[in-house]
């Protein structure tokens, strides 16, 4: 039986905006979905986060959205798997 040991790299992107309504935290990754702001402003086409999730998942990772706990705003967490049993890359001198 063969198996690999995996670790991960986690990237968190935080903002200090209004945050994301609880009911929209998963829906914001749907194509063309846009959260309606209290001031009725709609920005963008609703494709950016759908495209981002597609790229992240194509590389074997995950992306999730949440609201910050320390202050107002959102946090997007991207996690990529990293195989630990891969040989290290060697630098070549020129």
URQUITA-V84820 format. One record per pair of residues at least 4 apart in sequence whose C-alpha atoms are under 6 Angstrom apart, sorted by sequence separation. I is the first residue (numbers start at 1). J is the second residue. If there is no record, write none. Layout:
[[I:J] [I:J]]
This chain:
[[24:28] [37:41] [53:57] [57:61] [28:33] [56:61] [57:62] [68:73] [67:73] [68:74] [67:74] [68:75] [66:74] [67:75] [66:75] [65:75] [65:76] [34:46] [64:76] [32:45] [33:46] [64:77] [32:46] [63:77] [31:46] [32:47] [63:78] [31:47] [62:78] [62:79] [61:79] [31:50] [61:80] [29:49] [30:50] [29:50] [25:65] [19:67] [19:73] [18:73] [19:74] [16:72] [17:73] [16:73] [15:73] [15:74] [14:74] [14:75] [13:75] [13:76] [12:76] [12:77] [11:77] [11:78] [10:78] [10:79] [9:79] [9:80] [8:80] [8:81] [7:81] [8:82] [7:82] [6:82] [6:83] [6:84] [5:84]]
